[in-house]
Amino acid sequence: MNSPAREAILQRLRRRTTGGARPAPENPVRRFDWSPEERLRRFTAALTAVRGEVILVGDDWPACLFSRLQAKGATNLRYAADTALGAELVRAWPDRGAIALIPHDQPIEACRTDLFTATDASLTGCLGGIAETGTLVLWPSIQEPRLISLVPPIHAVVLEADRIRSTFHEFLIEEDWAGRGLPTNALLISGPSKSADIEQTLAYGVHGPKELLVLIREGRAATDPHRNLPRDPTAALAGALA
Amino acid sequence: MPPEFSVRVGQALDNERLRRNIRRTMDGLVAKRRQAFPDTDELTVLRRRGKLIRGQALANLPDLLLELEANCERNGIQVHWAETAAEGNALVLDLLRRQGARRVIKGKSMVSEEMGLNHYLEAQGIQAVETDLGEFILQLAGERPSHIIAPAIHKDRGEIAALFAAHFPEYPYTEDIEGLTAIARRIMREHFGQAVAGLSGVNFAIAETGTLCLVENEGNGRLCTTAPDLHIAVCGIEKVIARLDQLPPLLTLLTRSATGQPITTYVNLISGPRREGERDGPREVHLVLLDNGRSRIHRDQQLRATLRCIRCGACMNHCPVYSRLGGHAYGTVYPGPIGSVLEPQIQGLDRQGELAEASSLCGACGEVCPVRIPLPGLLRRLRAEGVGDGPDAGVPGHGSRRKVLHRLIWSLWRQAHAHPPLYWLMTRLATRLRRLLPTGLGPWARTRTPSVIAPRSLHELARAEGFAHE
C-alpha cells in the first residue's frame, strides 16, 4: 500500500544504503548423519523431556490411541474427516460408545462452541518430526485445519517413523519449503503448552493442549507425506501429458 | 511525573523482595543458557552467523522491506507503514473499528508496548486483553513488563496469588503455580472462543516467502492469530530477514539465549489469511511496520548494530546492573543493556541519556549477545554523544548532557598534559600541597579508602634514582 509514511521510511533507509545488495552470508545446512534408530531415540528423548508422550505403534494404532484416551478419561475425539488417517481411525475404532468420534468437517463458524467447550481430544497427522529438538512439523490444510491441533486439551498426532529428520534446517532445505510455498500456517510443535512466567517454574497446559500424545508408526513407508501440500498445476499437467 | 532515575534506583535497591525475585530469575536464566550452549566453539560459529544474517538484512533493509511487502500481499497479508507510534496506533484502531471490535486479544508484543497501544485503545473505548500469562498478571496489577521475555519476574507467587484473589474471588485462593496457571487458562478460554480480533508481535518477518514467524510456549500466540476473524501483527521494520533458510540458526540463538530452551513449544509460521476453502483462520491478516526512530538509527554505521537485536533478553540476564534493579527502575519499555542503548536513540539523549551511564562497562552483555551487538562500545558512543564529543551524527539530544564544570575540568586536564611546564606545576602543587586537598570524595569514598597523593611524583623519584630521561 503506498502511503506517505512508506515513502518517507524508505527514503531515509535508502540514504545510507550504498552499492549493490549484500549477498546472503554462508549458511551451511545443519544436519546429522544419524541412523533411523538414533533419530527415533533422540526425538523421543527430546519430546519426553518437555512432557510429550510418545508411543510406538503399528497398524493397530487406533486401538492404542483408544486405550490411552480412555485412561485419560476422554469421552470424545475430534478428527479430520476427509483424510486417509481419519478413514483408518474410523475403520478400527474399538468403541464409539465409550469414546465418541466427532468428524471435524465444518467451517469453524459452525463448530466453534463445540470445539472450545465440548471436545476432549483431537487427532491430526503431521508432515514429519525433528530429532534434535523433539519437534512435530504440522502442515494444516483444508481437510485438517489449524484450530483442531490447538484448542482441545489433548492433542494426539500420528507420526511416520521414517519422516523424522535430524534438524529443522535439514527439513526445510530437503523439502524445499521456500520453493514449494508455505501453507497458511506451518507449525513446529514441541510438547504440550507450557509457561514459566511465575517464578520461572514450569507449569504445563496453559492455553494450548495440556497433553501431547505422539503415536510413532514404524516400519511403514509413508503413503504420501505431502498429501496436504498444494499441488503445482503445471507439474500435474506435465505428468498427464507424459 | 515519575521520580528521577537516581531515585528509582534507590527505591529498587531498597526493595528486598524485588531484589530476591529478580536475582532468583536471573541466576536461573543464566544457568539455563549456559547449559543450552555446551560447546563454546559451536556457539562462536553460530553467533557469527547470526550477526552476519542480521547484518545482511540491515544492509539490504529497504529492498527487503519491499520484497516482504510484495510477498505478503501476494499471500493476502495487507501491509501498512507507520512512521511513529501514534501513526501505528491510529492504523490499529482503524482496523479494529472497521471490524466492529470492542475488544482485542493480544499475544505478547514489545512493539505494542513501545506504541503504548493498550492505553491508547482503552481511551478509544476498545479493551485490550493480554493473554500471555505474565502479561495477564501485569495487566491485573496495572504494571508494565520488567523484562522483555519474562515480563512478571519481579513478582513472586504470593503476590500473584493475592492479585488473583482480589480480581477473581470466585476461584479458591491458591499459591500453587499450576493452580494459578489453571485459573488463567479458564478465564482466557472465554476470550479465545469469542474474540473477533487478535493482535500479535513478530519475531522474524521472512521477505523471501512473505511469512511472519512467532515463537511462544503457551499457545496464546497461536490462539490470538488463529481464532479471531482479524489478525493484526505489529512489527519493527528491522525484524525482516532475507530468506527462510536463515530462520533455523536465528531460532536456535533466540530460544537458547533467552530461556535455554532448544526450541519453544510453538513456532508459528503465518503466510496469509484463510484461503479459499479453508475452514478456519482469520479472514484478514494485517502487518503494521513501525519505524519509530529505527530508520534514523539505521543511518549511522556504528549505531546500526543496535537494530541487529533479536530481543532474547540475554544481555539483561547477565547484566550486574539489571540483575540488581530489575526493569522498572529504568523507566523505559526496553530495560537492561539493550534498553540503555536503544531508548536514548529513540527518545533522545536529553530524555534518556542517563541510561547510558547505568553500566559498569563490564562487557558481559557484549559477550553473551547472540548477534554480537557491541553493547559496551555503543554505550560509550552514546555517552560521548550525550556530552557532545565528536560531530553531531544526528542522535537526538546530541550534546544535551554537557556540563560546563565538566568541560572546564577536562579542558584543564588536556592543557596540563599538553604543556610540560603546566604539568610540572600541577604535580608540584599536588604533591607539596597534598594536605590541603579535599579528602571527602563523596559517595565514591564511602566504601573505598580514599587515595592519598604521594609526597613526590614519579618523575621526581625517577630523577632521584638517576634517570635523566623518561
Boltz contact constraints between the chains, C-beta under 6 A:
constraints:
  - contact:
      token1: [A, 3]
      token2: [B, 81]
      max_distance: 6.0
  - contact:
      token1: [A, 5]
      token2: [B, 81]
      max_distance: 6.0
  - contact:
      token1: [A, 5]
      token2: [B, 82]
      max_distance: 6.0
  - contact:
      token1: [A, 5]
      token2: [B, 83]
      max_distance: 6.0
  - contact:
      token1: [A, 6]
      token2: [B, 81]
      max_distance: 6.0
  - contact:
      token1: [A, 8]
      token2: [B, 83]
      max_distance: 6.0
  - contact:
      token1: [A, 9]
      token2: [B, 81]
      max_distance: 6.0
  - contact:
      token1: [A, 9]
      token2: [B, 291]
      max_distance: 6.0
  - contact:
      token1: [A, 9]
      token2: [B, 295]
      max_distance: 6.0
  - contact:
      token1: [A, 10]
      token2: [B, 62]
      max_distance: 6.0
  - contact:
      token1: [A, 12]
      token2: [B, 295]
      max_distance: 6.0
  - contact:
      token1: [A, 13]
      token2: [B, 61]
      max_distance: 6.0
  - contact:
      token1: [A, 13]
      token2: [B, 62]
      max_distance: 6.0
  - contact:
      token1: [A, 13]
      token2: [B, 295]
      max_distance: 6.0
  - contact:
      token1: [A, 13]
      token2: [B, 298]
      max_distance: 6.0
  - contact:
      token1: [A, 14]
      token2: [B, 62]
      max_distance: 6.0
  - contact:
      token1: [A, 16]
      token2: [B, 299]
      max_distance: 6.0
  - contact:
      token1: [A, 17]
      token2: [B, 62]
      max_distance: 6.0
  - contact:
      token1: [A, 21]
      token2: [B, 60]
      max_distance: 6.0
  - contact:
      token1: [A, 22]
      token2: [B, 56]
      max_distance: 6.0
  - contact:
      token1: [A, 22]
      token2: [B, 59]
      max_distance: 6.0
  - contact:
      token1: [A, 22]
      token2: [B, 60]
      max_distance: 6.0
  - contact:
      token1: [A, 24]
      token2: [B, 56]
      max_distance: 6.0
  - contact:
      token1: [A, 24]
      token2: [B, 242]
      max_distance: 6.0
  - contact:
      token1: [A, 25]
      token2: [B, 52]
      max_distance: 6.0
  - contact:
      token1: [A, 25]
      token2: [B, 53]
      max_distance: 6.0
  - contact:
      token1: [A, 25]
      token2: [B, 56]
      max_distance: 6.0
  - contact:
      token1: [A, 107]
      token2: [B, 279]
      max_distance: 6.0
  - contact:
      token1: [A, 108]
      token2: [B, 279]
      max_distance: 6.0
  - contact:
      token1: [A, 108]
      token2: [B, 280]
      max_distance: 6.0
  - contact:
      token1: [A, 116]
      token2: [B, 193]
      max_distance: 6.0
  - contact:
      token1: [A, 133]
      token2: [B, 262]
      max_distance: 6.0
  - contact:
      token1: [A, 133]
      token2: [B, 263]
      max_distance: 6.0
  - contact:
      token1: [A, 135]
      token2: [B, 263]
      max_distance: 6.0
  - contact:
      token1: [A, 142]
      token2: [B, 277]
      max_distance: 6.0
  - contact:
      token1: [A, 142]
      token2: [B, 278]
      max_distance: 6.0
  - contact:
      token1: [A, 145]
      token2: [B, 279]
      max_distance: 6.0
  - contact:
      token1: [A, 145]
      token2: [B, 280]
      max_distance: 6.0
  - contact:
      token1: [A, 146]
      token2: [B, 226]
      max_distance: 6.0
  - contact:
      token1: [A, 146]
      token2: [B, 280]
      max_distance: 6.0
  - contact:
      token1: [A, 146]
      token2: [B, 281]
      max_distance: 6.0
  - contact:
      token1: [A, 147]
      token2: [B, 226]
      max_distance: 6.0
  - contact:
      token1: [A, 147]
      token2: [B, 280]
      max_distance: 6.0
  - contact:
      token1: [A, 150]
      token2: [B, 222]
      max_distance: 6.0
  - contact:
      token1: [A, 168]
      token2: [B, 248]
      max_distance: 6.0
  - contact:
      token1: [A, 169]
      token2: [B, 248]
      max_distance: 6.0
  - contact:
      token1: [A, 178]
      token2: [B, 208]
      max_distance: 6.0
  - contact:
      token1: [A, 178]
      token2: [B, 209]
      max_distance: 6.0
  - contact:
      token1: [A, 178]
      token2: [B, 244]
      max_distance: 6.0
  - contact:
      token1: [A, 182]
      token2: [B, 209]
      max_distance: 6.0
  - contact:
      token1: [A, 182]
      token2: [B, 211]
      max_distance: 6.0
  - contact:
      token1: [A, 182]
      token2: [B, 271]
      max_distance: 6.0
  - contact:
      token1: [A, 184]
      token2: [B, 272]
      max_distance: 6.0
  - contact:
      token1: [A, 184]
      token2: [B, 275]
      max_distance: 6.0
  - contact:
      token1: [A, 184]
      token2: [B, 281]
      max_distance: 6.0
  - contact:
      token1: [A, 185]
      token2: [B, 270]
      max_distance: 6.0
  - contact:
      token1: [A, 186]
      token2: [B, 269]
      max_distance: 6.0
  - contact:
      token1: [A, 188]
      token2: [B, 267]
      max_distance: 6.0
  - contact:
      token1: [A, 190]
      token2: [B, 263]
      max_distance: 6.0
  - contact:
      token1: [A, 190]
      token2: [B, 265]
      max_distance: 6.0
  - contact:
      token1: [A, 191]
      token2: [B, 265]
      max_distance: 6.0
  - contact:
      token1: [A, 193]
      token2: [B, 218]
      max_distance: 6.0
  - contact:
      token1: [A, 193]
      token2: [B, 219]
      max_distance: 6.0
  - contact:
      token1: [A, 193]
      token2: [B, 265]
      max_distance: 6.0
  - contact:
      token1: [A, 194]
      token2: [B, 217]
      max_distance: 6.0
  - contact:
      token1: [A, 194]
      token2: [B, 265]
      max_distance: 6.0
  - contact:
      token1: [A, 195]
      token2: [B, 133]
      max_distance: 6.0
  - contact:
      token1: [A, 195]
      token2: [B, 218]
      max_distance: 6.0
  - contact:
      token1: [A, 197]
      token2: [B, 133]
      max_distance: 6.0
  - contact:
      token1: [A, 197]
      token2: [B, 134]
      max_distance: 6.0
  - contact:
      token1: [A, 197]
      token2: [B, 152]
      max_distance: 6.0
  - contact:
      token1: [A, 198]
      token2: [B, 157]
      max_distance: 6.0
  - contact:
      token1: [A, 198]
      token2: [B, 160]
      max_distance: 6.0
  - contact:
      token1: [A, 198]
      token2: [B, 177]
      max_distance: 6.0
  - contact:
      token1: [A, 199]
      token2: [B, 156]
      max_distance: 6.0
  - contact:
      token1: [A, 199]
      token2: [B, 157]
      max_distance: 6.0
  - contact:
      token1: [A, 200]
      token2: [B, 25]
      max_distance: 6.0
  - contact:
      token1: [A, 200]
      token2: [B, 28]
      max_distance: 6.0
  - contact:
      token1: [A, 201]
      token2: [B, 177]
      max_distance: 6.0
  - contact:
      token1: [A, 203]
      token2: [B, 177]
      max_distance: 6.0
  - contact:
      token1: [A, 203]
      token2: [B, 178]
      max_distance: 6.0
  - contact:
      token1: [A, 203]
      token2: [B, 181]
      max_distance: 6.0
  - contact:
      token1: [A, 206]
      token2: [B, 181]
      max_distance: 6.0
  - contact:
      token1: [A, 206]
      token2: [B, 185]
      max_distance: 6.0
  - contact:
      token1: [A, 206]
      token2: [B, 218]
      max_distance: 6.0
  - contact:
      token1: [A, 207]
      token2: [B, 188]
      max_distance: 6.0
  - contact:
      token1: [A, 207]
      token2: [B, 218]
      max_distance: 6.0
  - contact:
      token1: [A, 207]
      token2: [B, 219]
      max_distance: 6.0
  - contact:
      token1: [A, 207]
      token2: [B, 220]
      max_distance: 6.0
  - contact:
      token1: [A, 207]
      token2: [B, 223]
      max_distance: 6.0
  - contact:
      token1: [A, 208]
      token2: [B, 219]
      max_distance: 6.0
